[in-house]
């Protein structure tokens, strides 16, 4: 009776871990999409508030309602202007995310690190809607490790 050598053990399973660049690219893409939505949202809110003010103003003028009511409705104009200022800040966040998105797609690590900043992530939390800021905060850690 002959004994043969046992077969070699199977190789360890290969795990397909995504590279940090692929993970960062996903985070930045989500931030990019939601920053576009934020700009459109602030623009729509501002224009609708101003349109509501103009509509109320014409209604008040048609029915001869007092100037006090016209002054109260001016609050809609102020709110609309504030929304448009928020839109400008959302555009600045969008431009920053766009630079980061272009850099991560081109593999330009230096530009990506230069544009990744906690301050901009916090500004994005406020003016770029919450998800944009969260994605920038999550992506900041892996970007700093590159």
Secondary structure, DSSP 4 states (H G I P E B T S, - for coil): --PPPPPPPPPPPPP-PPPHHHHHHHHHHHHHHHHHHHHHHHHHHHHHHHHHHHHHHHHHHHHT--HHHHHHHHHHHHHHHHHHHHHHHHHHHHHHHHHHHHHHHHT-HHHHHHH--HHHHHHHHHHSHHHHHHHHHHHHHHHHH-
